[in-house]
Every structure is written in structure tokens, then in C-alpha cells.
């Protein structure tokens, strides 16, 4: 029988999320050839007493577990030799700040399974917190509008006990007729954005309708890469080519910026791709967007007014269009920017339940029998070295990367 330990989060600042809720741990213990125990913690939003009430053992020491599960990076000093770990390691893109973590895991003979790398046979990610980034990011975008205009005041999401309490706040939102919202992206993040837009009761229209029509109610349109990019040479647009050869495209977002009032980003952006809009675009007198909820949060990149990440405690700031610098969020003529980069942490219980459900349904069966190589493909290092799928990290491990 596999023994899984849900570990106490050790990264600072602390994260209140967990990979499995109390009820999900109990479900696994009852329905699978797996035993789950939980390490004591005073950090989680789910308290130790909630795990105990669900019949889940809460322990001081998890060193007898085969598999250790967390959410954020494990501090090097807390790593246990010869274990299998599941968490977001933030190493597979050669992040400089986590090189020492990967080196330590190799040295300690750890098998590192990164949630971000868990995919099906078609390469589609199986698990993540992206939907809750979209849910909270959309809510925060309307919080930003309320703060900018003074029309209403939403309770902050992180101050709500759960998603239900947060959604009860949505009835306070007041928008003018013909208020137009644009969202970008077609994945998990945008699905979360759309869930909140639907809860508010905002009508969905096509991109073409948003551009050409006037409405007597607030509306939104979801735009994809073929809406906001175009081929530089004017040739036929192939969506797959955007991802394989992003340098062949140029931005075509201004047509939306001229008519939209709010923009909520939920796209994936490649650093070789064109910006969605630039600082020069924002200076155009026809640029109409006044609130940007940058859920994607690529800093000083695709969305030019995102100068820095904001924080849960202080989620919005202003972008001075003419001077290209930060200003007060309600300064005359400023774009109000929401760019919190750890949005799911604002609803830790709901985000954790959603994540744990995906783990049980899509990942746990492969941990028991990995005949489709789901776990193997996501294992970065094992047996004291990189695995073959991650040999591309060799220069990163060896410290041979150039600045």
C-alpha cells in the first residue's frame, strides 16, 4: 500500500492551500489502496481538527511516507532523502531562483513529480489552480472598477470564508448599459473568468458583435489569438502557427481597445510573441479601456500597463498612460490595473478542493499504475539524476547558463 503524506507548507510567505481537502483524504483512504496522513500545520485554511474530524490521521512526522505532497516549493532544509515529492517546483523553465532546490533533490535521491508537468498522452495538462486564478481575478477586476468609480465596494475575496460568500457580493456590482468587457484566452483561466461573468449575469456576445453593435446592457466577448493577432505578411492565419512561430505575427488588439471598457487577460503568452498592446497603443486617444485585470500577469510585457505584480493586500494600482509610470488607481485618465500573481490563494479552501478533485480523478490512478507514463513524464529527477525527459535541464543543473 502506498502511504501519502500531505506536508506542512514551508515556503515564506506561507500558502494556505493544500493538495487535498479533509474529505478528499478520507475518500482516498476509503476507496483506494492508499493511506493518506496529514502533517500538523497552523498555516492551512483547513485546520488540523477538520482532518481529524474526517478520520484522517494528523501526525508530526511524515518520514515513513512513500509520497509527500505539497503545493509550493519545499525549502531545501525540509527535504527528506529518498522520497517521491509532488509539488510545483518552478524549475522546468530553468528558473534561476530554484536551481539550488533541484540540485538538492538530485543529491538527496528524490523523485520530483511536478504538477505542472502532469499531462495526458496529447500533452494536455491534467491538474492546476488556473481556474481559480480566473475566478478570483475576474472578481478582483470588478472590485477594481468599483474602487475606481466609487459605484460600489466589494468585500475582498480573501476575507470571504469561501466562494459562496464571495459570490454573494456580486449582486452589488453596478455597470452602465453598453459596458463592454473583453477577455483573452481559451484555457483553464478563462473558464474561471467566464464562470464569474455568468454569475454576474453579463451577456456573452461574439467579438464581431462587440466591435460593431451597441447594447442596452453590459456585455463581454472572449477573444482568441486569431482575434488579437494577424499575420505580418498578410497571409492566411493558422492558429497552430502562433505557437510554433510567434514571430510571424503582429498585434491586432486596438480594434477592441477602442470599444472595450474593461480587459481581463487569461491567455498564455510566449515571450517571442507580439505584445497584446503596447505603451504607445495606450497613448492613442481612441484607446478606451479603463480597467485591466491582468490575470496572466506577465510583467512589463504582453499587457503594457502591467508594471509590476500587485499583492493580495494591495491589489490595484494606476498606470499613467502619458508618462508610462505608476500612479494612484483613481488618478484622472489612469488605467486601473489589477495584477495579483497568486490569485488562487484568496480562496484557498475552494481552490484546494478543485485541485484535489482533479488529482483524485486524473492523477491518483496513475500513481497506482502508471501504464500511460503520466507520472513518469512529470518526474524531473530520480535515482540521483535528471530523467531522460528533462535532460534539457543539464546546463541549468551544471550552472552553465549564460546571462
Secondary structure as a PSIPRED ss2 file (coil, helix, strand):
# PSIPRED VFORMAT (PSIPRED V4.0)

   1 X C   1.000  0.000  0.000
   2 X E   0.000  0.000  1.000
   3 X E   0.000  0.000  1.000
   4 X E   0.000  0.000  1.000
   5 X E   0.000  0.000  1.000
   6 X E   0.000  0.000  1.000
   7 X C   1.000  0.000  0.000
   8 X C   1.000  0.000  0.000
   9 X C   1.000  0.000  0.000
  10 X C   1.000  0.000  0.000
  11 X C   1.000  0.000  0.000
  12 X C   1.000  0.000  0.000
  13 X C   1.000  0.000  0.000
  14 X C   1.000  0.000  0.000
  15 X C   1.000  0.000  0.000
  16 X C   1.000  0.000  0.000
  17 X C   1.000  0.000  0.000
  18 X C   1.000  0.000  0.000
  19 X C   1.000  0.000  0.000
  20 X C   1.000  0.000  0.000
  21 X C   1.000  0.000  0.000
  22 X H   0.000  1.000  0.000
  23 X H   0.000  1.000  0.000
  24 X H   0.000  1.000  0.000
  25 X H   0.000  1.000  0.000
  26 X H   0.000  1.000  0.000
  27 X H   0.000  1.000  0.000
  28 X H   0.000  1.000  0.000
  29 X H   0.000  1.000  0.000
  30 X H   0.000  1.000  0.000
  31 X H   0.000  1.000  0.000
  32 X C   1.000  0.000  0.000
  33 X C   1.000  0.000  0.000
  34 X E   0.000  0.000  1.000
  35 X E   0.000  0.000  1.000
  36 X E   0.000  0.000  1.000
  37 X E   0.000  0.000  1.000
  38 X E   0.000  0.000  1.000
  39 X E   0.000  0.000  1.000
  40 X C   1.000  0.000  0.000
  41 X C   1.000  0.000  0.000
  42 X C   1.000  0.000  0.000
  43 X C   1.000  0.000  0.000
  44 X C   1.000  0.000  0.000
  45 X C   1.000  0.000  0.000
  46 X C   1.000  0.000  0.000
  47 X C   1.000  0.000  0.000
  48 X H   0.000  1.000  0.000
  49 X H   0.000  1.000  0.000
  50 X H   0.000  1.000  0.000
  51 X H   0.000  1.000  0.000
  52 X H   0.000  1.000  0.000
  53 X H   0.000  1.000  0.000
  54 X C   1.000  0.000  0.000
  55 X C   1.000  0.000  0.000
  56 X C   1.000  0.000  0.000
  57 X C   1.000  0.000  0.000
  58 X E   0.000  0.000  1.000
  59 X E   0.000  0.000  1.000
  60 X C   1.000  0.000  0.000
  61 X C   1.000  0.000  0.000
  62 X C   1.000  0.000  0.000
  63 X C   1.000  0.000  0.000
  64 X C   1.000  0.000  0.000
  65 X C   1.000  0.000  0.000
  66 X C   1.000  0.000  0.000
  67 X E   0.000  0.000  1.000
  68 X E   0.000  0.000  1.000
  69 X E   0.000  0.000  1.000
  70 X C   1.000  0.000  0.000
  71 X C   1.000  0.000  0.000
  72 X C   1.000  0.000  0.000
  73 X C   1.000  0.000  0.000
  74 X C   1.000  0.000  0.000
  75 X C   1.000  0.000  0.000
  76 X H   0.000  1.000  0.000
  77 X H   0.000  1.000  0.000
  78 X H   0.000  1.000  0.000
  79 X C   1.000  0.000  0.000
  80 X C   1.000  0.000  0.000
  81 X C   1.000  0.000  0.000
  82 X C   1.000  0.000  0.000
  83 X C   1.000  0.000  0.000
  84 X E   0.000  0.000  1.000
  85 X E   0.000  0.000  1.000
  86 X E   0.000  0.000  1.000
  87 X E   0.000  0.000  1.000
  88 X C   1.000  0.000  0.000
  89 X C   1.000  0.000  0.000
  90 X C   1.000  0.000  0.000
  91 X C   1.000  0.000  0.000
  92 X C   1.000  0.000  0.000
  93 X C   1.000  0.000  0.000
  94 X C   1.000  0.000  0.000
  95 X C   1.000  0.000  0.000
  96 X H   0.000  1.000  0.000
  97 X H   0.000  1.000  0.000
  98 X H   0.000  1.000  0.000
  99 X H   0.000  1.000  0.000
 100 X H   0.000  1.000  0.000
 101 X H   0.000  1.000  0.000
 102 X H   0.000  1.000  0.000
 103 X H   0.000  1.000  0.000
 104 X H   0.000  1.000  0.000
 105 X H   0.000  1.000  0.000
 106 X H   0.000  1.000  0.000
 107 X H   0.000  1.000  0.000
 108 X C   1.000  0.000  0.000
 109 X C   1.000  0.000  0.000
 110 X C   1.000  0.000  0.000
 111 X E   0.000  0.000  1.000
 112 X E   0.000  0.000  1.000
 113 X E   0.000  0.000  1.000
 114 X E   0.000  0.000  1.000
 115 X H   0.000  1.000  0.000
 116 X H   0.000  1.000  0.000
 117 X H   0.000  1.000  0.000
 118 X C   1.000  0.000  0.000
 119 X E   0.000  0.000  1.000
 120 X C   1.000  0.000  0.000
 121 X C   1.000  0.000  0.000
 122 X C   1.000  0.000  0.000
 123 X C   1.000  0.000  0.000
 124 X C   1.000  0.000  0.000
 125 X E   0.000  0.000  1.000
 126 X C   1.000  0.000  0.000
 127 X C   1.000  0.000  0.000
 128 X C   1.000  0.000  0.000
 129 X C   1.000  0.000  0.000
 130 X H   0.000  1.000  0.000
 131 X H   0.000  1.000  0.000
 132 X H   0.000  1.000  0.000
 133 X H   0.000  1.000  0.000
 134 X H   0.000  1.000  0.000
 135 X H   0.000  1.000  0.000
 136 X H   0.000  1.000  0.000
 137 X H   0.000  1.000  0.000
 138 X H   0.000  1.000  0.000
 139 X H   0.000  1.000  0.000
 140 X H   0.000  1.000  0.000
 141 X H   0.000  1.000  0.000
 142 X H   0.000  1.000  0.000
 143 X H   0.000  1.000  0.000
 144 X H   0.000  1.000  0.000
 145 X H   0.000  1.000  0.000
 146 X H   0.000  1.000  0.000
 147 X H   0.000  1.000  0.000
 148 X H   0.000  1.000  0.000
 149 X H   0.000  1.000  0.000
 150 X C   1.000  0.000  0.000
 151 X C   1.000  0.000  0.000
 152 X C   1.000  0.000  0.000
 153 X C   1.000  0.000  0.000
 154 X C   1.000  0.000  0.000
 155 X C   1.000  0.000  0.000
 156 X C   1.000  0.000  0.000
 157 X H   0.000  1.000  0.000
 158 X H   0.000  1.000  0.000
 159 X H   0.000  1.000  0.000
 160 X C   1.000  0.000  0.000
 161 X C   1.000  0.000  0.000
 162 X C   1.000  0.000  0.000
 163 X H   0.000  1.000  0.000
 164 X H   0.000  1.000  0.000
 165 X H   0.000  1.000  0.000
 166 X H   0.000  1.000  0.000
 167 X H   0.000  1.000  0.000
 168 X H   0.000  1.000  0.000
 169 X H   0.000  1.000  0.000
 170 X H   0.000  1.000  0.000
 171 X H   0.000  1.000  0.000
 172 X H   0.000  1.000  0.000
 173 X C   1.000  0.000  0.000
 174 X C   1.000  0.000  0.000
 175 X C   1.000  0.000  0.000
 176 X C   1.000  0.000  0.000
 177 X C   1.000  0.000  0.000
 178 X C   1.000  0.000  0.000
 179 X C   1.000  0.000  0.000
 180 X E   0.000  0.000  1.000
 181 X E   0.000  0.000  1.000
 182 X E   0.000  0.000  1.000
 183 X E   0.000  0.000  1.000
 184 X E   0.000  0.000  1.000
 185 X C   1.000  0.000  0.000
 186 X C   1.000  0.000  0.000
 187 X C   1.000  0.000  0.000
 188 X H   0.000  1.000  0.000
 189 X H   0.000  1.000  0.000
 190 X H   0.000  1.000  0.000
 191 X H   0.000  1.000  0.000
 192 X H   0.000  1.000  0.000
 193 X H   0.000  1.000  0.000
 194 X H   0.000  1.000  0.000
 195 X H   0.000  1.000  0.000
 196 X H   0.000  1.000  0.000
 197 X H   0.000  1.000  0.000
 198 X H   0.000  1.000  0.000
 199 X H   0.000  1.000  0.000
 200 X H   0.000  1.000  0.000
 201 X C   1.000  0.000  0.000
 202 X C   1.000  0.000  0.000
 203 X E   0.000  0.000  1.000
 204 X E   0.000  0.000  1.000
 205 X C   1.000  0.000  0.000
 206 X C   1.000  0.000  0.000
 207 X H   0.000  1.000  0.000
 208 X H   0.000  1.000  0.000
 209 X H   0.000  1.000  0.000
 210 X H   0.000  1.000  0.000
 211 X H   0.000  1.000  0.000
 212 X H   0.000  1.000  0.000
 213 X C   1.000  0.000  0.000
 214 X C   1.000  0.000  0.000
 215 X C   1.000  0.000  0.000
 216 X C   1.000  0.000  0.000
 217 X C   1.000  0.000  0.000
 218 X C   1.000  0.000  0.000
 219 X E   0.000  0.000  1.000
 220 X E   0.000  0.000  1.000
 221 X E   0.000  0.000  1.000
 222 X E   0.000  0.000  1.000
 223 X E   0.000  0.000  1.000
 224 X C   1.000  0.000  0.000
 225 X H   0.000  1.000  0.000
 226 X H   0.000  1.000  0.000
 227 X H   0.000  1.000  0.000
 228 X H   0.000  1.000  0.000
 229 X E   0.000  0.000  1.000
 230 X E   0.000  0.000  1.000
 231 X E   0.000  0.000  1.000
 232 X C   1.000  0.000  0.000
 233 X C   1.000  0.000  0.000
 234 X C   1.000  0.000  0.000
 235 X C   1.000  0.000  0.000
 236 X C   1.000  0.000  0.000
 237 X C   1.000  0.000  0.000
 238 X C   1.000  0.000  0.000
 239 X H   0.000  1.000  0.000
 240 X H   0.000  1.000  0.000
 241 X H   0.000  1.000  0.000
 242 X H   0.000  1.000  0.000
 243 X H   0.000  1.000  0.000
 244 X H   0.000  1.000  0.000
 245 X C   1.000  0.000  0.000
 246 X H   0.000  1.000  0.000
 247 X H   0.000  1.000  0.000
 248 X H   0.000  1.000  0.000
 249 X E   0.000  0.000  1.000
 250 X E   0.000  0.000  1.000
 251 X E   0.000  0.000  1.000
 252 X C   1.000  0.000  0.000
 253 X C   1.000  0.000  0.000
 254 X H   0.000  1.000  0.000
 255 X H   0.000  1.000  0.000
 256 X H   0.000  1.000  0.000
 257 X H   0.000  1.000  0.000
 258 X C   1.000  0.000  0.000
 259 X C   1.000  0.000  0.000
 260 X C   1.000  0.000  0.000
 261 X C   1.000  0.000  0.000
 262 X E   0.000  0.000  1.000
 263 X E   0.000  0.000  1.000
 264 X E   0.000  0.000  1.000
 265 X E   0.000  0.000  1.000
 266 X C   1.000  0.000  0.000
 267 X C   1.000  0.000  0.000
 268 X C   1.000  0.000  0.000
 269 X C   1.000  0.000  0.000
 270 X C   1.000  0.000  0.000
 271 X C   1.000  0.000  0.000
 272 X C   1.000  0.000  0.000
 273 X C   1.000  0.000  0.000
 274 X C   1.000  0.000  0.000
 275 X C   1.000  0.000  0.000
 276 X C   1.000  0.000  0.000
 277 X E   0.000  0.000  1.000
 278 X C   1.000  0.000  0.000
 279 X H   0.000  1.000  0.000
 280 X H   0.000  1.000  0.000
 281 X H   0.000  1.000  0.000
 282 X H   0.000  1.000  0.000
 283 X H   0.000  1.000  0.000
 284 X C   1.000  0.000  0.000
 285 X C   1.000  0.000  0.000
 286 X C   1.000  0.000  0.000
 287 X C   1.000  0.000  0.000
 288 X C   1.000  0.000  0.000
 289 X C   1.000  0.000  0.000
 290 X C   1.000  0.000  0.000
 291 X E   0.000  0.000  1.000
 292 X E   0.000  0.000  1.000
 293 X E   0.000  0.000  1.000
 294 X E   0.000  0.000  1.000
 295 X C   1.000  0.000  0.000
 296 X C   1.000  0.000  0.000
 297 X C   1.000  0.000  0.000
 298 X C   1.000  0.000  0.000
 299 X C   1.000  0.000  0.000
 300 X C   1.000  0.000  0.000
 301 X C   1.000  0.000  0.000
 302 X C   1.000  0.000  0.000
 303 X E   0.000  0.000  1.000
 304 X C   1.000  0.000  0.000
 305 X C   1.000  0.000  0.000
 306 X C   1.000  0.000  0.000
 307 X C   1.000  0.000  0.000
 308 X C   1.000  0.000  0.000
 309 X C   1.000  0.000  0.000
 310 X E   0.000  0.000  1.000
 311 X C   1.000  0.000  0.000
 312 X C   1.000  0.000  0.000
 313 X C   1.000  0.000  0.000
 314 X C   1.000  0.000  0.000
 315 X C   1.000  0.000  0.000
 316 X E   0.000  0.000  1.000
 317 X E   0.000  0.000  1.000
 318 X E   0.000  0.000  1.000
 319 X E   0.000  0.000  1.000
 320 X E   0.000  0.000  1.000
 321 X C   1.000  0.000  0.000
 322 X C   1.000  0.000  0.000
 323 X C   1.000  0.000  0.000
 324 X C   1.000  0.000  0.000
 325 X E   0.000  0.000  1.000
 326 X E   0.000  0.000  1.000
 327 X E   0.000  0.000  1.000
 328 X C   1.000  0.000  0.000
 329 X C   1.000  0.000  0.000
 330 X C   1.000  0.000  0.000
 331 X C   1.000  0.000  0.000
 332 X C   1.000  0.000  0.000
 333 X C   1.000  0.000  0.000
 334 X C   1.000  0.000  0.000
 335 X E   0.000  0.000  1.000
 336 X E   0.000  0.000  1.000
 337 X E   0.000  0.000  1.000
 338 X E   0.000  0.000  1.000
 339 X C   1.000  0.000  0.000
 340 X E   0.000  0.000  1.000
 341 X C   1.000  0.000  0.000
 342 X C   1.000  0.000  0.000
 343 X H   0.000  1.000  0.000
 344 X H   0.000  1.000  0.000
 345 X H   0.000  1.000  0.000
 346 X H   0.000  1.000  0.000
 347 X H   0.000  1.000  0.000
 348 X H   0.000  1.000  0.000
 349 X H   0.000  1.000  0.000
 350 X H   0.000  1.000  0.000
 351 X H   0.000  1.000  0.000
 352 X H   0.000  1.000  0.000
 353 X H   0.000  1.000  0.000
 354 X H   0.000  1.000  0.000
 355 X H   0.000  1.000  0.000
 356 X H   0.000  1.000  0.000
 357 X H   0.000  1.000  0.000
 358 X H   0.000  1.000  0.000
 359 X H   0.000  1.000  0.000
 360 X H   0.000  1.000  0.000
 361 X H   0.000  1.000  0.000
 362 X H   0.000  1.000  0.000
 363 X H   0.000  1.000  0.000
 364 X H   0.000  1.000  0.000
 365 X H   0.000  1.000  0.000
 366 X H   0.000  1.000  0.000
 367 X H   0.000  1.000  0.000
 368 X H   0.000  1.000  0.000
 369 X C   1.000  0.000  0.000
 370 X C   1.000  0.000  0.000
 371 X C   1.000  0.000  0.000
 372 X C   1.000  0.000  0.000
 373 X C   1.000  0.000  0.000
 374 X H   0.000  1.000  0.000
 375 X H   0.000  1.000  0.000
 376 X H   0.000  1.000  0.000
 377 X H   0.000  1.000  0.000
 378 X C   1.000  0.000  0.000
 379 X E   0.000  0.000  1.000
 380 X C   1.000  0.000  0.000
 381 X E   0.000  0.000  1.000
 382 X E   0.000  0.000  1.000
 383 X C   1.000  0.000  0.000
 384 X C   1.000  0.000  0.000
 385 X E   0.000  0.000  1.000
 386 X E   0.000  0.000  1.000
 387 X C   1.000  0.000  0.000
 388 X H   0.000  1.000  0.000
 389 X H   0.000  1.000  0.000
 390 X H   0.000  1.000  0.000
 391 X H   0.000  1.000  0.000
 392 X H   0.000  1.000  0.000
 393 X H   0.000  1.000  0.000
 394 X H   0.000  1.000  0.000
 395 X H   0.000  1.000  0.000
 396 X H   0.000  1.000  0.000
 397 X H   0.000  1.000  0.000
 398 X H   0.000  1.000  0.000
 399 X C   1.000  0.000  0.000
 400 X C   1.000  0.000  0.000
 401 X C   1.000  0.000  0.000
 402 X C   1.000  0.000  0.000
 403 X C   1.000  0.000  0.000
